[in-house]
Amino acid sequence: MLMTIRLQLDGVLFYWLAEMTDPELWAAIDKWRGAGRVPIGLKIDKGGKWDIAFLSMGIGPGPLTDEKYRAAPRRVVTAHDWRAMSGLSTGFVPLQATTDIPGVPLEHVFASALLTEQFEAVAYDEPLVKKPVVVKAPHGRLVLI
């Protein structure tokens, strides 16, 4: 079962796919919920120099829709699972993504499979490096993805 985590900044959508029963994912969600914020870091291209931008988004204290899957039986992930998540993130997900902000069309979608500890053994055999893409962020600076 997959969960999606989405962040839209103007016309740019960041989209992560995660395995819904992953305890590392739920531990992170618990930390975010405890802090009331989700921390986000972006690496930014500033004309040949790199900068890091940090922002945070609020998160409510209530349960998520997917909370019911938190205690679902966990299974051992396989290389096939990682390939499926990676394949979805490079094809289907960006193509079917829709805006989360009414009236703001999507200009670019970045999608990625969330690499957690349970996937490390199988994911490192896959080519994870992609050509960097630079987009203009809402604040006018360029962001490297």
Secondary structure, DSSP 8 states (H G I E B T S, - for coil): -EEEEEEEETTEEEEEEEETT-HHHHHHHHHHHHHTEEEEEEEEE-SSSEEEEEEEEE--SS--GGGGGTTS------HHHHHHHHHHHHTHHHHH---SSTT---SEEEEEE---HHHHHHHTTS-------EEE-TTS-EEE-
